[in-house]
């Protein structure tokens, strides 16, 4: 499968997946290799098991992660897009100079991931790319248990990535950021949809566009309820995040979130400014035909 050239320049996932090499690095991927009608190697992207095998291979090849496994049904995110987020977020820390050498590296940089899930993708990519110290949070105890297994099974992550459970589902930063604690950056993939029906309808449209004939309830990237939807969807979630961020203005450098719907940007930008943010940025990320935005604000 061809990956687009519009990925961030520091994103290592440019061009085509080198599936033969990846399957040599991660043997379980080999059984999922198929040929397209054009005779090119690919995998069945409608199969969650194949997608997870590809992710495990990518993490092993590019990030030296030798064990990566998810509980059944948990979100298995596309790694190139997640890597793009981290590299664009790194540009915020670099300021005006975004060449590779200007991005601050090492454990003096602390990243907080709101909703790390079982996959732990953002902390893995951030730590292995830049050496940042990372804290992942989630409301789901099973997700955090699976994420902890990933940390313990991969020595490069031990002591570099830690986890905290958010025990109050109505809060984002409260109960997570401790008194006197400093983070240079927060990241978040909010629940996109406003209801289970919205999530199901979007999944059906995607599968129809891809001409997938199997179960419409099947998700190639899976996902638990709280990973996919919440009342009010991403707009309400990010608005809540902006409201709470005021209380931690002196403890966080840049607050950021992925925004999947461009129509939400104007409202969220205004909300951040009204909350007192001194700087708000909208960074467009493009992966082939799909585009999304990173909203960033600081006080």
ChimeraX attribute file (.defattr): number of C-alpha atoms within 10 A of each C-alpha:
attribute: neighborCount
match mode: 1-to-1
recipient: residues
	/A:1	13
	/A:2	11
	/A:3	14
	/A:4	16
	/A:5	14
	/A:6	14
	/A:7	23
	/A:8	20
	/A:9	14
	/A:10	16
	/A:11	18
	/A:12	13
	/A:13	21
	/A:14	16
	/A:15	13
	/A:16	12
	/A:17	16
	/A:18	14
	/A:19	20
	/A:20	14
	/A:21	13
	/A:22	23
	/A:23	20
	/A:24	13
	/A:25	17
	/A:26	21
	/A:27	13
	/A:28	18
	/A:29	23
	/A:30	19
	/A:31	11
	/A:32	18
	/A:33	17
	/A:34	13
	/A:35	11
	/A:36	12
	/A:37	7
	/A:38	6
	/A:39	8
	/A:40	10
	/A:41	15
	/A:42	18
	/A:43	21
	/A:44	15
	/A:45	17
	/A:46	17
	/A:47	16
	/A:48	20
	/A:49	19
	/A:50	20
	/A:51	22
	/A:52	24
	/A:53	23
	/A:54	26
	/A:55	24
	/A:56	22
	/A:57	27
	/A:58	23
	/A:59	22
	/A:60	17
	/A:61	17
	/A:62	14
	/A:63	16
	/A:64	15
	/A:65	22
	/A:66	17
	/A:67	15
	/A:68	23
	/A:69	17
	/A:70	18
	/A:71	14
	/A:72	12
	/A:73	15
	/A:74	19
	/A:75	23
	/A:76	25
	/A:77	18
	/A:78	14
	/A:79	17
	/A:80	19
	/A:81	19
	/A:82	16
	/A:83	23
	/A:84	24
	/A:85	29
	/A:86	21
	/A:87	22
	/A:88	21
	/A:89	24
	/A:90	20
	/A:91	18
	/A:92	21
	/A:93	19
	/A:94	17
	/A:95	10
	/A:96	9
	/A:97	12
	/A:98	16
	/A:99	11
	/A:100	13
	/A:101	9
	/A:102	14
	/A:103	17
	/A:104	16
	/A:105	19
	/A:106	12
	/A:107	14
	/A:108	12
	/A:109	18
	/A:110	24
	/A:111	26
	/A:112	28
	/A:113	23
	/A:114	25
	/A:115	25
	/A:116	26
	/A:117	30
	/A:118	26
	/A:119	22
	/A:120	27
	/A:121	23
	/A:122	27
	/A:123	26
	/A:124	25
	/A:125	23
	/A:126	24
	/A:127	23
	/A:128	19
	/A:129	19
	/A:130	17
	/A:131	21
	/A:132	23
	/A:133	24
	/A:134	26
	/A:135	23
	/A:136	27
	/A:137	25
	/A:138	24
	/A:139	21
	/A:140	19
	/A:141	16
	/A:142	14
	/A:143	23
	/A:144	24
	/A:145	15
	/A:146	18
	/A:147	26
	/A:148	18
	/A:149	15
	/A:150	23
	/A:151	23
	/A:152	14
	/A:153	15
	/A:154	14
	/A:155	13
	/A:156	17
	/A:157	20
	/A:158	13
	/A:159	11
	/A:160	19
	/A:161	24
	/A:162	18
	/A:163	20
	/A:164	17
	/A:165	16
	/A:166	20
	/A:167	14
	/A:168	11
	/A:169	10
	/A:170	10
	/A:171	15
	/A:172	24
	/A:173	18
	/A:174	14
	/A:175	13
	/A:176	20
	/A:177	17
	/A:178	11
	/A:179	9
	/A:180	8
	/A:181	11
	/A:182	17
	/A:183	21
	/A:184	17
	/A:185	23
	/A:186	22
	/A:187	25
	/A:188	21
	/A:189	23
	/A:190	24
	/A:191	26
	/A:192	24
	/A:193	23
	/A:194	18
	/A:195	17
	/A:196	15
	/A:197	11
	/A:198	15
	/A:199	17
	/A:200	17
	/A:201	14
	/A:202	13
	/A:203	17
	/A:204	18
	/A:205	12
	/A:206	14
	/A:207	20
	/A:208	12
	/A:209	9
	/A:210	11
	/A:211	9
	/A:212	13
	/A:213	9
	/A:214	10
	/A:215	9
	/A:216	15
	/A:217	12
	/A:218	16
	/A:219	20
	/A:220	21
	/A:221	18
	/A:222	21
	/A:223	17
	/A:224	14
	/A:225	16
	/A:226	18
	/A:227	20
	/A:228	22
	/A:229	22
	/A:230	19
	/A:231	14
	/A:232	15
	/A:233	18
	/A:234	24
	/A:235	24
	/A:236	18
	/A:237	22
	/A:238	26
	/A:239	17
	/A:240	16
	/A:241	21
	/A:242	25
	/A:243	16
	/A:244	16
	/A:245	24
	/A:246	17
	/A:247	12
	/A:248	20
	/A:249	15
	/A:250	14
	/A:251	19
	/A:252	22
	/A:253	20
	/A:254	23
	/A:255	24
	/A:256	27
	/A:257	24
	/A:258	24
	/A:259	26
	/A:260	20
	/A:261	13
	/A:262	11
	/A:263	10
	/A:264	14
	/A:265	17
	/A:266	10
	/A:267	11
	/A:268	19
	/A:269	21
	/A:270	13
	/A:271	17
	/A:272	25
	/A:273	16
	/A:274	12
	/A:275	15
	/A:276	16
	/A:277	19
	/A:278	11
	/A:279	13
	/A:280	18
	/A:281	14
	/A:282	16
	/A:283	16
	/A:284	15
	/A:285	19
	/A:286	17
	/A:287	16
	/A:288	12
	/A:289	6
	/A:290	10
	/A:291	14
	/A:292	17
	/A:293	19
	/A:294	22
	/A:295	23
	/A:296	23
	/A:297	22
	/A:298	21
	/A:299	20
